[in-house]
Amino acid sequence: MATKAKALYLLEPKGPYAVQEKDIPQPGPGEVLVQIHATALNPVDWKIHDYNFFIKDYPSILGTDSSGVVAKLGEGVTAFAVGDRVLHQGYFDNTHATFQQYAIVPAEIVAKLPDNLSFDQGSTIPLTLATAALGLYNTKANKGIELFPPWEEGGRNKYAGQPIFIYGGSSSVGQHTIQLAKLSGFSPIITTASKHNEAYLKSIGATHVIDRTLPAAEVQSAVKAITSEPIKVAYDTISLPDTQNLTYDILAPGGSLVLVLEQNIDKEKITKDKFVAQVFGNVHVPDQRKLGVSLYSKLTELLAAGDIKPNNVEVLPNGLAGIPDGLEKLKKGVSASKLVGRPQE
Ligand SMILES: NC(=O)c1ccc[n+]([C@@H]2O[C@H](COP(=O)([O-])OP(=O)(O)OC[C@H]3O[C@@H](n4cnc5c(N)ncnc54)[C@H](OP(=O)(O)O)[C@@H]3O)[C@@H](O)[C@H]2O)c1
């Protein structure tokens, strides 16, 4: 096996990128080395570049979504074999990040990629599925709203007959939140999006799609016209100040809301009987790991059965070197799709 591989480095805070060679790292006990065939881009990647957070050491490799092939096993790893097709989430350091040709990952948060999915499709799943899952099912002490996961025994359809409101259903996080809500049995599953995404969101589980360009009061009226049941669970996958306020207004007393960005709800409307969590969507860190391990233990089955579907893929040209242009494109905005780079090209 080669000893050197390519990586895309962010050379300095807010600075330029360059593709450079590095040593291929060796997996330690309980870890695997993955040869990355596809890596998806996420808003956090361009935000790290533009605002300089998370990263302490430069030059730095970004990217936290991967699918590829197991290249080497660390001591004690028995669940995988060299050559297995897998998907996994990365982390923000040069060993675990995914804008490179090889990355290390703990085996307990790797899943085999079933044959019905391509590498490109597989790479769209880890970060945003983790964000949806950790927000809904992690404990309240660990940035979730503590529902019971549908992939664990007794969890499927546990919330049958209860409505859920998901702001931003066509976002990558939104698509996974809709799919998990469906597995949990929520009904109706009410979401907002541009009208052109309505049919697609219904195909993955939304029951009602409200035009996101309507004024807030009309979105609220539309929700009331769909269900007279109190909305006790809501997820704002966009979490801009206006979407947070709207979603908080729709949430009934006694309900719980997941945000993906820092809380920005008008102070005068905040009441003690509405619980708000700000999710951290990464299964590597200790307080998110336990639920992540549980999810990854069932992920292959969920993907093979089509219970969890990938986002729509747009492949970027020029391998690792094409990713910086992809990040600029993502910053300008995508609609119900995921930009994917291929590090081996
Ligand atoms: N806390 C965490 O750990 C965590 C994890 C993941 C993501 N995030 C954050 O969550 C947000 C969503 O990430 P993502 O990857 O899911 O995004 P994404 O896939 O890039 O989202 C694109 C979608 O957002 C919708 N949208 C864009 N601007 C909007 C606006 N002003 N109001 C309402 N909807 C809008 C669009 O819907 P239409 O095309 O239908 O109009 C589009 O389909 C980002 O801010 C990201 O940084 C946080």
The ligand as an ORCA input file, in Angstrom:
! r2SCAN-3c Opt
* xyz 0 1
  N     -25.711     22.250     14.920
  C     -25.171     21.374     14.083
  O     -24.456     20.470     14.487
  C     -25.468     21.474     12.610
  C     -25.315     20.339     11.799
  C     -25.664     20.422     10.453
  C     -26.095     21.616      9.913
  N     -26.172     22.708     10.726
  C     -26.655     23.982     10.159
  O     -27.977     23.731      9.722
  C     -28.275     24.559      8.613
  C     -28.810     23.674      7.495
  O     -27.767     22.835      7.027
  P     -28.037     21.877      5.785
  O     -26.778     21.213      5.444
  O     -29.233     21.067      6.042
  O     -28.367     22.991      4.687
  P     -28.640     22.884      3.140
  O     -28.900     21.482      2.724
  O     -27.586     23.638      2.426
  O     -30.013     23.717      3.054
  C     -30.509     24.106      1.833
  C     -32.021     24.296      1.976
  O     -32.299     25.348      2.881
  C     -33.488     26.015      2.503
  N     -33.256     27.438      2.810
  C     -32.203     28.152      2.430
  N     -32.290     29.424      2.910
  C     -33.435     29.494      3.605
  C     -34.093     30.524      4.324
  N     -33.593     31.762      4.400
  N     -35.246     30.247      4.943
  C     -35.758     29.013      4.850
  N     -35.199     27.986      4.174
  C     -34.045     28.224      3.555
  C     -33.674     25.746      1.017
  O     -35.012     25.293      0.857
  P     -35.808     25.437     -0.546
  O     -34.829     25.131     -1.627
  O     -36.904     24.431     -0.438
  O     -36.291     26.852     -0.608
  C     -32.654     24.647      0.684
  O     -33.238     23.448      0.190
  C     -26.970     25.301      8.276
  O     -26.984     26.571      8.876
  C     -25.911     24.439      8.938
  O     -24.728     25.142      9.245
  C     -25.874     22.668     12.052
*
